[in-house]
Amino acid sequence: MTSFFKPKADDAKEDDKDKEKDKKDAGKDKDGKPAADAKPEEKDSAKICNMKRGDYMIHLMVEQAKELKIAEGKSIDPIVEIRILGERKFTTALKGINNLTVANWSEHVFFEKKNVEEEQLAMAKVEIKLLDKGFIKDALIGFYEFDLTYIYQQEGHSLMHKWIIMSNPEGADFSEVTGYLKISMAITGVGDNQLPIEDDPEPNVESFISPSTIKPEFYQLYVRFFAAQHIVPLDTGFG
């Protein structure tokens, strides 16, 4: 006679728990670290970093702004405002910038936040505004925001020498590009190595970050010269 064994309900529950534990431990060695032979997706999930309660230093470098939406023949006095976890800081205001001028700051701004709770960190934003400095009220030129955790989860907890594509939520068309701002940002928490922000070693290599609401279009302009007449004589070496 053939006999069959039917596991008890409690035994079945224990088996299910063991299977779930095996899934959670997949891709880890005995110390809980990613195993050398773990699958790529298992290693990636093990690397996901969360911001824990504690002290943080947030370092921003406001580098440049260009192609600002300014009426032809007009100029502005641009200033950058950064807001993080309820605190605002500003760069200096530049003078007489027009739509063809590149605004250069190369200014470092620091935020030191103490005993920040995990819930605050999870909801925190980095809000960046590009403003025209006025006597009574600053006029908004462009705006961009990051999740603080997005920056922290990048390599080195940083973004280096990125052009952010700005728009004006107070304008008639929120999807319109109103300027480009080049920034660097690094976040240092307890136990993290502080990453210095230095001048861009490759200023001619441009990397852009765009919000989903903006879809910039790129055009290529070809110019062909056929002939020239009555050219004023130039000094030797300037021909």
Rosetta blueprint (number, residue, H / E / L):
1 M L
2 T L
3 S L
4 F L
5 F L
6 K L
7 P L
8 K L
9 A H
10 D H
11 D H
12 A H
13 K H
14 E H
15 D H
16 D H
17 K H
18 D H
19 K H
20 E H
21 K H
22 D H
23 K H
24 K H
25 D H
26 A L
27 G L
28 K E
29 D L
30 K L
31 D L
32 G L
33 K L
34 P E
35 A L
36 A L
37 D L
38 A L
39 K L
40 P H
41 E H
42 E H
43 K H
44 D H
45 S H
46 A H
47 K H
48 I L
49 C L
50 N L
51 M L
52 K L
53 R L
54 G E
55 D E
56 Y E
57 M E
58 I E
59 H E
60 L E
61 M E
62 V E
63 E E
64 Q E
65 A E
66 K E
67 E L
68 L L
69 K L
70 I L
71 A L
72 E L
73 G L
74 K L
75 S L
76 I E
77 D L
78 P E
79 I E
80 V E
81 E E
82 I E
83 R E
84 I E
85 L L
86 G L
87 E E
88 R E
89 K E
90 F E
91 T L
92 T L
93 A L
94 L L
95 K L
96 G L
97 I E
98 N L
99 N L
100 L L
101 T L
102 V L
103 A E
104 N E
105 W E
106 S E
107 E E
108 H E
109 V E
110 F E
111 F E
112 E E
113 K E
114 K E
115 N E
116 V E
117 E L
118 E H
119 E H
120 Q H
121 L H
122 A H
123 M H
124 A L
125 K E
126 V E
127 E E
128 I E
129 K E
130 L E
131 L E
132 D E
133 K L
134 G L
135 F L
136 I L
137 K L
138 D L
139 A E
140 L E
141 I E
142 G E
143 F E
144 Y E
145 E E
146 F E
147 D E
148 L H
149 T H
150 Y H
151 I H
152 Y H
153 Q L
154 Q L
155 E H
156 G H
157 H H
158 S E
159 L E
160 M E
161 H E
162 K E
163 W E
164 I E
165 I E
166 M E
167 S E
168 N L
169 P L
170 E L
171 G L
172 A L
173 D L
174 F L
175 S L
176 E L
177 V L
178 T L
179 G E
180 Y E
181 L E
182 K E
183 I E
184 S E
185 M E
186 A E
187 I E
188 T E
189 G E
190 V L
191 G L
192 D L
193 N L
194 Q L
195 L L
196 P L
197 I L
198 E L
199 D L
200 D L
201 P L
202 E L
203 P L
204 N L
205 V L
206 E L
207 S L
208 F E
209 I E
210 S L
211 P L
212 S L
213 T L
214 I L
215 K L
216 P L
217 E L
218 F L
219 Y L
220 Q L
221 L L
222 Y L
223 V L
224 R L
225 F L
226 F L
227 A L
228 A L
229 Q L
230 H L
231 I L
232 V L
233 P L
234 L L
235 D L
236 T L
237 G L
238 F L
239 G L
